[in-house]
């Protein structure tokens, strides 16, 4: 194996038309509105996108005042279709005055986060926006409001008609995807099967090609147990489930290596030799990732027909309204969504063959087609 990162990355040429970026507001009692304001108040970002915020002008004004901001300017539009290129617009999702209680985890915050998300996904399905960036929600409060999914990833997978989505954390060339995401640790072992690991490897390779323009991606797979099982001394999942999945992926022509012990893999910077990393469970992958890229990391939902990104942090109720939230992760989420949208378009154009027909297959119904 060569200790050299793949350089087969496509160079994109675009017309730089601004991408219409829908932004759901997140929990209104958290830092979501604040990081949106801070990420967008530098007008340079408008060269690449047209931000369309789903919420209310009163809510954004409240947060603007809380952090004494005088740089963030926007216009209210009745519908996303009325948004002007390279201008910040707010689409009203409610008109009533809301009792915002900064730092409080309550049903009100979850209710309006859900309203914003629903309107944004409706417009995404209707083609009124090109991509979706979601500000942080509180799973506790949005569940109080009737949200039935573990998180954004599962909600969007359901709307897309996808059997499963791939949660991926991105920061520059570091891309960490998960076999399992929002489930209790005690359920992870039964979920780490040869079939599922192979499916996630396949999905990761597709995303690296389609979303990031990497022609021959190299994928590292982490083990489940300490020391990747220590040849069976600390568990057999590696030999019985993970290694066979890696071998099958290699037989399919996917450049897959491992399984690697997670601690040494991140600690020794082995990740720099790969285009993507597949982790077995949430904290295994995200602990390594956030240790390296906490301020600018992005959560990307791969494997869907739509593009959705999010900052890699939560609602941070403890600092809401204190002007202490960092906006770089939100800004990175916006730029990544734009980049992936353009990369998908470019890769599709490069691979289109109008003379080649494909059989029509029965697919799950998707609201995004």
C-alpha positions, 0 to 999 in steps of 0.5 A, spaced: 500 500 500 502 506 498 502 512 503 500 517 498 493 520 498 490 520 491 490 526 487 485 524 482 481 529 483 477 533 478 478 540 477 471 544 476 469 549 471 463 553 473 459 559 471 459 561 478 451 562 478 449 563 485 446 557 488 440 558 492 441 556 499 435 554 503 437 555 511 432 552 516 433 556 523 434 551 528 432 551 535 430 559 536 432 558 543 439 556 541 445 559 537 442 557 530 440 564 528 446 567 531 451 563 527 446 564 521 447 572 522 454 571 523 456 567 517 452 571 512 453 578 515 460 578 510 457 580 503 463 576 500 459 569 501 454 572 496 458 571 491 457 564 491 450 563 493 443 566 495 441 565 502 434 564 503 432 563 511 426 560 513 423 563 520 421 570 521 423 577 521 421 578 528 425 572 530 431 574 526 431 581 529 430 578 536 437 575 535 440 580 531 439 585 537 441 580 542 448 580 539 448 587 538 449 586 530 448 592 525 451 588 519 446 583 517 441 585 512 436 582 509 429 582 505 422 579 507 419 575 501 413 571 501 416 565 497 423 563 496 421 564 488 421 571 490 428 571 492 433 576 489 440 573 487 446 575 491 441 578 497 439 575 503 432 573 504 427 571 509 421 566 508 416 567 513 414 560 516 409 564 522 407 570 523 405 570 530 409 573 536 413 568 539 416 567 546 423 566 545 427 564 551 434 564 550 438 558 553 431 554 555 430 547 552 422 547 551 417 545 546 416 552 543 423 552 540 422 545 538 415 547 534 418 553 530 424 549 528 420 543 526 416 549 522 422 552 519 425 545 517 418 543 514 417 549 509 424 548 507 424 541 505 417 543 501 421 548 497 427 543 496 422 538 493 419 544 489 425 546 486 425 553 489 432 552 493 438 548 490 441 545 497 439 545 504 443 547 510 440 546 517 441 550 523 442 545 529 436 542 533 435 539 539 432 532 539 429 533 546 425 539 544 423 537 537 420 531 539 416 534 544 413 538 537 411 531 534 418 530 530 418 522 529 425 521 527 432 521 531 435 527 527 435 531 520 439 525 517 433 520 518 428 525 516 431 527 510 432 519 508 425 518 509 422 524 505 427 522 499 425 515 499 432 512 501 432 506 505 438 509 508 443 515 508 450 516 510 452 521 515 459 524 514 463 529 517 467 533 513 473 538 514 477 539 508 480 533 505 478 529 512 471 525 511 469 521 516 462 517 515 458 512 520 456 505 519 451 507 525 449 513 527 444 515 532 443 509 536 445 507 543 451 504 544 449 497 546 445 496 539 451 497 535 454 490 535 448 487 532 448 493 527 455 492 525 454 486 520 458 484 513 452 486 509 451 493 512 459 495 512 459 493 505 453 497 503 456 503 507 463 502 504 459 502 497 455 508 499 461 512 501 465 510 495 459 513 490 459 519 494 466 521 494 466 520 486 459 524 485 460 529 491 467 530 491 469 529 484 475 524 486 476 519 481 479 513 485 478 514 492 481 510 497 477 508 503 480 506 510 475 502 515 476 502 522 475 496 527 469 496 532 473 493 538 480 496 542 486 494 537 481 492 532 480 486 536 487 484 537 486 478 532 480 475 536 483 477 543 478 483 544 472 481 540 471 477 533 467 482 529 473 484 525 474 477 523 467 475 522 464 482 519 468 487 518 474 484 514 470 480 510 466 486 508 473 490 506 475 483 502 468 484 498 469 491 497 476 490 494 473 484 489 468 490 487 474 494 485 473 499 491 480 501 494 478 499 501 483 498 507 483 496 514 480 495 519 484 500 523 484 501 531 481 508 531 485 511 537 492 510 533 489 511 526 487 518 528 493 519 533 498 518 528 494 522 522 493 515 518 487 519 515 491 523 511 493 517 507 485 516 505 480 520 501 474 517 506 474 514 513 468 509 515 467 509 522 463 503 526 459 508 531 457 515 532 462 517 538 468 513 535 468 517 528 466 524 531 471 524 537 477 523 532 473 528 527 471 534 532 478 533 536 481 535 529 476 540 526 471 542 531 470 549 529 470 548 521 467 541 521 460 540 517 455 534 517 453 532 510 448 527 509 450 523 503 446 518 499 440 522 498 438 525 491 438 532 495 444 536 498 444 537 505 449 540 510 449 542 517 454 545 522 457 540 526 455 543 533 449 543 537 444 548 539 449 550 545 443 553 549 448 555 555 451 560 550 445 562 546 444 570 546 451 571 549 455 573 542 460 567 544 458 562 538 463 561 532 460 561 525 465 558 522 462 551 522 455 554 519 459 558 514 463 552 512 456 548 511 454 553 506 460 553 502 460 545 502 453 545 500 454 549 494 461 546 492 457 539 492 451 541 488 456 544 483 460 538 483 454 533 482 452 537 476 459 537 473 460 529 474 453 528 471 455 532 465 462 529 464 458 522 465 452 523 461 451 518 455 445 520 451 445 514 447 445 509 453 438 507 455 437 504 462 431 500 464 426 503 468 426 500 475 420 500 481 423 505 486 421 508 493 417 514 492 421 520 493 418 527 495 425 530 491 423 528 484 
